[in-house]
Amino acid sequence: MRATDNHKLGCTCFGNPDAQPLVITPGWATDHNFLLPFVELFKDYNLILVDMPGYGKSKDLARFATDLRHGANLILNTVPDNCILLSWSLSTLAAARACATDKEGKIKKFITLCGTPRFPADPYWPGFDYKYVLKCLNLFDEGKNLRNIKLFFKLQTQSHLLNKEQSAFLMDCYEKMGEIETQVLKEGLMNMAQTDYREGMYSLKIPCLHIFGGKDRLVKPELSKKLNLPPFHQCCVLENSAHTPFLTEPDLLKTVITSFIEKN
């Protein structure tokens, strides 16, 4: 018996409960509030916004943030049958593992948004410098969480790609999210730094769409050349977006995702 067998992740649901289920998981240091722009884009779906362990409605599951296997199991416990799973940023690691271990076939299609099976760079893989994560880890001492997360989001909002309203939205989501346990934040960064799930991603035999932002400095758009592997994996780059295409190019993002979902 697995430690997560009797647990499900907290969810916030919108749209038509009888329609196609579209489940969305958030990135590092974010909860379901950051995903609210998807509500208007996919109001005709059964939209299910998930909180990962330690965040939002899943704060009581913080102990499971230490291991991506736990995250994957919790996702599988939570998603309905015949769903589309969309993972944003860091949650791609747990979501991809969920797809790979989905023995019941609950997940029909998989979409990654600014996600990757490996975040750090190596000689054959576009990514960021591993030292970046180590520097971030050193910042998250007790009592400094809120300041450093706020700094993280302020840096995001300084992008010329975001207008004042979009920047204000991110900061408002940060305020609503509240305090996150230090260990949860650190475990997320360690998973980002240490996980290499490329073989698992390549082995997926369900339709997968990988969407990248052309100006994303965290998850490089060059990854589209690595993950474009027919017949199961296809890629799309939204040239005028960085790490939040649902804010910067929402209509185009909706078109790309809807086309993929509706394609037989």
Secondary structure, DSSP 8 states (H G I E B T S, - for coil): --TTTT----EEEEE-TTS-EEEEE--TT--GGGGTHHHHHTTTSEEEEE--TTSGGGGGGGGGGG-HHHHHHHHHHHS-TTEEEEEEGGGHHHHHHHHHT-TT--EEEEEEES--S--B-BTTB--B-HHHHHHHHHH--TT-HHHHHHHHHHHHHTSTTS-HHHHHHHHHHHHHH----HHHHHHHHHHHHH---HHHHHT--S-EEEEEETT-SSS-GGGHHHH--TTTEEEEEETT-SS-HHHHSHHHHHHHHHHHHH--
